[in-house]
Amino acid sequence: MPFDYKKEYKEFYLPKKTPGIVTVPPMNYLAVRGVGDPNAEDGAYKASIGLLYGVAYTIKMSKKGSHAIEGYFDYVVPPLEGFWQQPGQDAGIDYSRKEDFRFLSVIRLPDFVTKADFDWAVAEATRKKKTDFAPWSS
């Protein structure tokens, strides 16, 4: 059975009903930043989610290809997480200005994923999906 981060780390993914402080240890994430209306059909947010999931599933499915990731174990891709802000809004959100939203969207990666594995996944996703994932490579 694949390792499921939501089930194994409930304190991070299934919060309690009452507020509390949670200490989150260092973790690896895929991350993408952008600006724009999250509802725009051809907007930056939609494109960024495609990038995140394209690389996340390339890493997950590496087990079926020739790229062997050391320490790999089968897992469920963790849920998408997002952080949103709107410049000039100290409190609340002005929904009439969705185009001003700034976002950081992330998907957790297993600790076994190295920089080399990430770079491979970016190149492999670019090749297979015929979409430019290159802005992520460093």
Disulfide bonds with the S-S distance in Angstrom:
none
